[in-house]
Amino acid sequence: MSAPDSPSGLTGTPLTLVGVEALVFRVPLAIPVQTSFGLMHDRPACLVRVVDEAGTTGWGEIWCNFPQVGAEHRARLLI
């Protein structure tokens, strides 16, 4: 069974995810950075890893610079 035609004319086959993982990292900054959101003392990152039933792995990132606990919050939302 294939997915319905998309506006671009591409079709795809459904996939089944068997794993979703959120990884949160924080790197301390030697010099804090002033942004429109406030003063950043570290650089957060929330990476996403998904695995399908064939073992194919994909990676992505969730934007998480704001609020200060944004990375942890988005990781919990995903999982």
C-alpha positions in Angstrom: 0.0 0.0 0.0 1.5 3.4 -0.9 0.7 6.8 0.4 -1.6 9.1 -1.6 0.0 11.3 -4.2 1.5 14.5 -2.8 1.2 17.8 -4.6 4.8 17.3 -5.8 3.8 14.0 -7.5 6.0 11.9 -5.2 4.6 8.8 -3.5 5.9 6.9 -0.6 5.3 3.8 1.4 4.2 3.9 5.0 6.8 3.2 7.6 6.5 2.0 11.2 8.7 3.6 13.8 10.0 1.3 16.5 12.0 3.9 18.4 12.0 7.6 19.1 14.6 9.1 21.4 15.2 12.7 22.5 18.7 13.7 23.6 19.3 17.0 25.4 22.7 18.6 25.6 23.9 21.9 27.1 27.3 23.4 26.4 28.4 26.1 28.8 29.4 29.3 27.1 32.6 31.0 28.3 31.0 34.4 27.5 27.2 34.7 27.9 25.4 35.8 24.8 22.7 38.5 24.9 19.7 37.6 22.7 16.2 39.0 22.3 15.1 36.2 24.7 17.5 37.1 27.4 21.1 36.2 28.5 22.2 32.7 27.5 24.8 31.1 29.7 24.8 27.8 27.8 23.9 26.5 24.3 21.1 24.0 24.5 20.3 21.4 21.9 17.5 18.8 21.6 18.4 16.1 19.1 15.8 13.5 17.9 16.6 10.0 16.8 14.0 7.8 15.1 14.4 4.2 14.0 12.0 2.3 11.7 11.3 -1.4 11.6 14.0 -2.0 8.9 16.6 -0.4 11.3 16.9 2.8 9.3 17.8 5.7 11.6 17.0 9.3 11.0 18.1 12.4 13.0 16.6 15.8 13.5 16.7 18.7 15.9 14.0 20.6 17.8 14.6 24.4 18.3 14.9 25.0 22.0 16.6 28.3 22.8 13.6 29.7 24.7 12.5 29.5 27.4 15.5 28.6 29.5 14.2 25.1 30.1 13.0 24.8 26.5 15.3 21.8 25.6 14.0 19.7 28.5 10.4 20.7 27.9 10.5 19.8 24.2 12.2 16.5 24.9 9.3 15.6 27.3 6.7 16.7 24.7 8.2 14.5 22.1 8.4 11.4 24.2 
